[in-house]
Amino acid sequence: MSRRVLSCVWLFSLALTGSPAGLQAQDNWPRFRGATAAGVAIDDPRLPEHWSTTENVRWTAEIPGWGWGSPIVWGDRLFVTSVVSDQEYERPQKGLYLGQGRQKPPDGIHRWWVYCLHRETGEMLWKQEVHQGEPQIPRHPKSTYASETPATDGERLYVLFGDVGLYCFDMQGQQLWTHPIEAKKTLMGYGAASSPIVHEGQVIYVYDNQEASYIACLDGATGETRWQRERDENSTWATPCVWQRDSTTEIVVAGRKAIRGYDLQGDLRWDLTGPMSNLVIPSPFASHGLLYVTSGYVGDRERPVYVLRPDIEGHVAMPDTVTAETELPPAIAWYLPQAGPYNPSPIVYGDYYYTVFDRGFLTCHNARTGEVVYDKQRFAPGASFTASPVAYNGKLFCTSEDGDTYVIAAGPEYKILATNSLSELTMACPAVAQGNLFIRTASKIYCLGQP
């Protein structure tokens, strides 16, 4: 790519982000669902539309053990986590389990690992074992003990294993500090899965469980706890969202009892109470100046989508009964009572709000009004989904549990442009950075790109 083209890309990205620091974050993939937590990457002609296990593959790297945390990328480094057991135990499997958890942890010594790979070659630059021992709690049958996605600010790497601890490294692999986490009982023994977030030198995580739920903020440099707040919640698994609205920055956390917005000192600014699914998994995100929050366990009648305006303050309560004629609270831009997904987080791309459903359907709504653009469209018979979609170059990329990525034309018409298969169990969300698409399957990471 010529220097002139690179300069134009830089200026375009600067216009989007407002600062060179913002550009760095956009060009990398520093946390779950990318720099903006919305799954949308900057357009780049190097990014692929077609691939297979051999086509448009720049490199692959075997990752031992099990983990569904997404890869993250900063500069020339890719980070990923895994847990390796010295005994064979139940392998994660695709599908819906409808409330069936596990009553006890597996036997055997497990080892919790952090890996750093070279982004261009897939070479292992360093690896660190942070913990070993027998698991203290069970896990969901399709989950792993490394389902949280790490986060980085480009200076330090923060790795959360939600039932074990939070670990901080420099970019060369030197461990800087450790924050132990006492394992708590979770609903049905599902374990933890919420990923950490980083903002202005602090790292924040949520541990909603059946015993003592809380949100905590640690100093990124030292690991010292800046604040911790109890949460009147049971088990949830959604990753928090940094919402910058007007001159205010808040940490938004979805919950079964309430959706809450905390300021950077941990004080509650607002909360919204209303119907929510019993299992809260999709992560909040912002787009078009609005905040999108949803939950949709397939066995529930309540599967809502809430879209909030940036002037929300104090306590907001949904009416007990909502019909087409019900006047919603002013803070709610639009609301859908039964359109929330179970596992995948939705995505807003352009003017449209897309939802990937676990059972293999896609819907599209107007992102600003909630008006239906198209109702449920099937990907393919038997397709099921856990990973959240990503978008770039005018297309959506939706990766199924079978490792098939469906390429969908963005816009008001449903159209499958390609189906790209990696032929292996896949539940981690893809990452997009610096002209590469990274997909983690059960055994390896693929680095994909145009020649």
Buried (B, 14 or more C-beta within 10 A) or exposed (E): EEEEEEEEBEEEBBEEBEEEEBBBBBBBBBBBBBBBBBBBBBEBEEBBBBBEBEEBBBBBBEBBBBBBBBBBBBBEBBBBBBBBBEEEEEEBEBEBEEEEBBEEBBEEEBBBBBBBBBBEEBEEBBEBEBBEEEBEBBBBBBBBBBBBBBBBBBEBBBBBBBBBBBBBBEBEBEBBBEBEBEBBEBBBBBBBBBBBBBBEEBBBBBBBBBEEBBBBBBBBBEBEEBBEBEBEBBBBBBBBBBBEBEEEEBBBBBBBBBBBBBEBEBEBBBBBBBBBBBBBBBBBBBBBEBBBBBBBBBEBEBBBBBBBBBEBEEEBEBEEEBEEEEEBBEBBBBBBBEBBBBBBBBBBBBBBBBBBBBBBBBBBBBBBEBEEBBEBBBBEEEBBBBBBBBBBBEBBBBBBBBBBBBBBEBBEEBEBEBBBEBEBBBBBBBBBBBBBBBBBBBBBBBBBBBE
